[in-house]
């Protein structure tokens, strides 16, 4: 057993605020605090968390989102991607068919069927020319396609979450989505994850 | 600098060189050195940053004919 010194001033403050009335209680308090600190800092390294809300369905924005996600995952971070709104265009199957869910939803499905192969460029899309040109340029650097990025991300443990609000509004069902969606969640799951994350992005 | 294995990521752009490095280094034993050959100049900054975050040792970089060879020792 070792003797530890503590100032009178600190001791009297502790007596009041922490209800430590005698030496025995103070010693116990200090021992417990040290043990707890040791337990939390030893063993597994706690991973930093990252969340990315993918709201856009544009090729360039989505590529950026996956670059960050895979980069963070390769750095040992815990990454979660929430796909919402136009982000659904990324996770919808290329062969998804719109079902009879009302005229408006059907109209959306026809105008914008979605699918990772059909993502437009956010600017200068020029009826698809921009997107085609960008894919060609990226190909020169052997940049992975959107589909390959999705596989790579999943392989690295990135979680893919689909927003249930968008699914309801746009009439998207689970069968319309690609394989490998980790879960279906809403805003509260996102916020829960985001509040513990060091990096939160809205793309 | 000597290495136990080489990874060729020439022609690839960020973050792919490091994404591939993260995967390849798991094939080495702890203590072994991986040489990563890239043409992306960003790797000079990215590799030490990645090593610091993931816990491997960054041994340095050799530059010759527009190729950057970085050396990483697996520690974890």
Contacts between the chains, C-beta under 8 A, distances in Angstrom:
chain1	res1	chain2	res2	distance
A	45	B	55	7.9
A	67	B	14	7.3
A	67	B	15	5.4
A	70	B	15	5.7
A	70	B	19	5.1
A	71	B	14	7.5
A	71	B	15	3.7
A	71	B	18	6.9
A	71	B	19	7.0
A	73	B	19	8.0
A	74	B	15	6.8
A	74	B	18	5.5
A	74	B	19	4.7
A	74	B	21	7.5
A	74	B	22	3.8
A	74	B	23	7.9
A	74	B	50	7.1
A	74	B	54	7.9
A	75	B	18	8.0
A	75	B	22	7.8
A	75	B	50	5.8
A	75	B	53	4.7
A	75	B	54	5.9
A	76	B	53	6.4
A	76	B	54	4.9
A	76	B	55	7.8
A	141	B	11	6.4
A	141	B	12	6.5
A	141	B	13	4.8
A	142	B	11	5.9
A	142	B	12	5.8
A	142	B	16	7.8
A	143	B	12	7.9
A	143	B	13	6.5
A	143	B	16	7.3
A	144	B	16	7.3
A	152	B	19	6.9
A	156	B	19	7.5
A	156	B	22	7.8
